[in-house]
Amino acid sequence: MFESLLLVLLIGAIAWAGASMGLASLFGVVLPYAAVVVFIAGLAWRMMYWAKSPVPFAIPTTGGQEESLDFIKQDKLDCPSTKWGVFWRMVLEVLLFRSLFRNTYAEVRENDPISKGPRSIYYSSKWLWCFSLLFHYCFLLVFIRHFRFFMDPVPSCITFVESIDGIMQIGSPRFFMTGGILLAAILFLLGRRIFNQRLRYISLVNDYFPLWLILGVVVSGICLRYFDKTEIAQVKIFIMGLTHFAPVSAEHLNAMFIVHLTLVCTLLLYFPFSKLVHMPGIFFSPTRNLPNNTRRVRHVNPWNPPKQFFTYAEYEDAYRDAMADAGLPLEKQPEKAAE
């Protein structure tokens, strides 16, 4: 847990020191280009690897009644048997995290008054679903808002998103709700791993590192907007230069912006090789993208090599005489015996 936190702090400290020692162009120009190349190439490699991976068994996840007799009602969303059913299940899974909504929490009560002893208790756990949904959608809106730095003029749709996001104007500059909600959501997800004893027991460094890294990105972005403010016009000129492959010097930008940019680039470098790649990975998961129709459609294992089958008729033709001598029943008698 603390190793990943120290690693994120070390990355931020190196970026701050590099900006102070005149290495802003290294962290502001070279690193972003390298991060984007690694991100695109790594993501493409992962998706090609998944696309080429064989599916030896039909293993769709089922959460309800499958298609059966006509008088038994099928759960077409949780146990689809058609491609359209799979499509709508994927839509609900991607947009609303349907499987996480059904998540339950289990604990053992040692002195339960009903069983007079230890008893397993299961109950609904909607907080994880709620904060996960808030985290992903707020992160998406923040990502969309940042497109104003990459486009000139800024599209009206992005301006509309900004106006809705900052409709509850508090102070100056305007307070964006997604930034505050995103910070609260990431703190909940991180606190859940730290303070839940069972979850902390199975968590590894690669579980904590992306959470601390995203927290660093969010906190540094909030500091840039409300505390250690930077010149927005200079930032846009710098970003537009990167976008048009005509980079300008980053020496005039403050150190906090270099830290923020370095953390974002680290996230891009880490993304294709981490658990965060579940974003495109869900579309390649056989537990989600396969219909539950194994009773009607035979699933062919692509790992099985083609085989030359030997039918019983061919077997009898090859060993008819020996089978007749052994007294075995035959569908067709030997020619000599027939004569």
Residue pairs with C-beta under 8 A, 6 or more apart in sequence:
1 193
1 194
1 200
1 203
1 205
1 208
3 205
4 205
4 208
4 209
4 212
5 208
5 212
7 209
7 212
8 209
8 212
8 213
8 215
8 216
8 263
11 216
11 262
11 263
11 266
12 216
12 220
12 259
12 262
12 263
14 262
15 27
15 255
15 258
15 259
15 261
15 262
15 263
16 255
16 256
16 258
16 259
18 24
18 26
18 27
18 258
19 27
19 253
19 254
19 255
19 258
19 259
20 255
22 251
24 249
24 250
24 251
24 253
24 258
25 247
25 249
25 250
25 251
27 250
27 258
27 261
27 262
27 265
28 238
28 250
28 253
28 258
28 261
29 242
29 247
29 250
31 261
31 262
31 265
32 242
32 261
32 265
33 242
34 265
34 269
35 264
35 265
35 266
35 268
35 269
36 268
38 268
38 269
38 272
39 268
39 269
39 271
39 272
41 272
42 271
42 272
42 273
43 271
43 272
43 277
43 280
45 272
46 272
46 277
46 280
46 281
47 280
47 284
50 281
50 284
51 284
53 284
54 301
54 302
54 303
55 286
55 290
55 299
55 302
56 301
56 302
56 303
57 299
57 301
58 286
58 290
58 292
58 294
58 299
59 286
59 287
59 290
60 80
60 286
60 287
60 288
60 290
60 291
60 292
61 99
61 287
61 288
62 78
62 79
62 292
63 75
63 78
63 79
63 99
63 102
64 74
64 75
64 77
64 78
64 79
65 72
65 73
65 74
65 75
65 79
66 74
66 75
66 79
66 81
66 292
67 74
67 79
67 81
67 292
67 293
68 74
74 81
76 85
76 88
77 85
77 88
77 89
77 92
77 98
78 89
79 292
80 86
80 88
80 89
80 291
80 292
81 291
81 292
81 293
81 296
82 291
82 293
83 291
85 291
86 288
86 289
86 290
86 291
89 98
89 288
90 282
90 283
90 288
90 289
92 98
93 99
93 282
93 288
94 282
96 133
97 129
97 132
97 133
97 136
100 128
100 129
100 132
101 126
101 129
103 124
103 125
103 126
103 128
103 129
104 122
104 123
104 124
104 125
105 122
105 123
105 124
105 125
106 120
106 121
106 122
107 120
107 121
108 118
108 119
108 120
108 121
109 118
109 119
109 121
110 117
110 118
111 117
111 118
112 118
112 119
112 121
127 188
128 192
131 184
131 185
131 188
131 189
132 185
132 189
134 181
134 182
134 184
134 185
135 182
135 185
135 186
135 189
138 178
138 179
138 181
138 182
138 185
139 182
139 214
141 161
141 165
141 178
142 176
142 178
142 179
142 182
142 221
144 158
144 161
145 158
145 161
145 162
145 165
145 176
145 178
147 154
147 155
147 158
148 154
148 158
148 159
148 162
148 236
149 235
149 236
149 239
149 240
150 239
150 240
150 243
151 158
152 236
152 240
162 176
165 176
165 177
165 178
166 174
166 175
166 176
166 177
167 177
168 175
168 177
169 175
173 225
173 226
173 229
176 225
179 218
179 221
179 222
179 225
182 218
183 215
183 218
183 219
183 222
186 211
186 214
186 215
186 218
187 215
189 211
190 208
190 211
190 212
190 215
192 199
193 199
193 200
193 203
193 207
193 208
193 211
194 200
206 274
206 275
207 275
209 270
209 274
210 267
210 270
210 274
210 275
210 276
213 263
213 266
213 267
213 270
214 267
216 263
217 260
217 263
217 264
217 267
220 256
220 259
220 260
220 263
221 260
223 256
224 230
224 256
224 257
224 260
228 254
228 256
230 253
230 254
230 256
230 257
234 252
234 253
235 253
235 257
237 248
238 247
238 248
238 250
238 253
241 247
241 248
250 258
270 276
271 277
282 288
283 289
313 331
316 323
316 330
316 331
316 332
320 330
320 332
320 334
321 334
323 330
324 330
324 333
324 334
324 337
